[in-house]
């Protein structure tokens, strides 16, 4: 963990979360005064499951994974966070603890904003509060869909869902380079690393996917969608 000096200002930041557009200049200045920036190297924890939830985190560059740590030392990756996205959690206004961990998967910069700042903004700005609720609900819908996928689909369907998520929501392209390891792909799909590698090879042999190292090229997206649908 490195730089804690502010290098941008919330009023001019191009990586400002969309919900901040509902704040006045005075409110944005208040946020700016009550935050700090931290740089993380790839692999470093941003916060730890079970730790105190004192700040809401906004990713401004890079990418992070949000994951559950199980008792058997395995991980379940819930989602990936890109610039402008907020990481908080159900501990906000409940038990004030983190219920999942977050770690950088590439070099990442994040803004830490005190929880008390969000409490004040939510109390003072109704439009901001409504947009915050909508933002959280969209995230919850994604988690519910992931739960349904990972509990009711076979391994090929789960991996198809992971690849579609990466293509459509994370990298927004059928061809992408990723810093995710094969273990990360397994953790996103609720399977072992060995099973993930086997399913990826099956997709490759069937002409659905071209992949090597960090490079992925979805050659037949309709076939991938069909596999995801039938599970």
Secondary structure, DSSP 8 states (H G I E B T S, - for coil): ----S--S-TTT-TT--GGGGGS-HHHHHHHHHTEEEEEE-TT-EEE-TTSB--EEEEEEESEEEEEEE-TTS-EEEEEEEETT-EE--TTTTTT-B-SSEEEESSSEEEEEEEHHHHHHHHHH-HHHHHHHHHHHHHHHHHHHHHHHHHHHS-HHHHHHHHHHHIIIIIS-SSEEE----HHHHHHHHTS-HHHHHHHHHHHHHTTSEEEETTEEEES-HHHHHHHHHH-
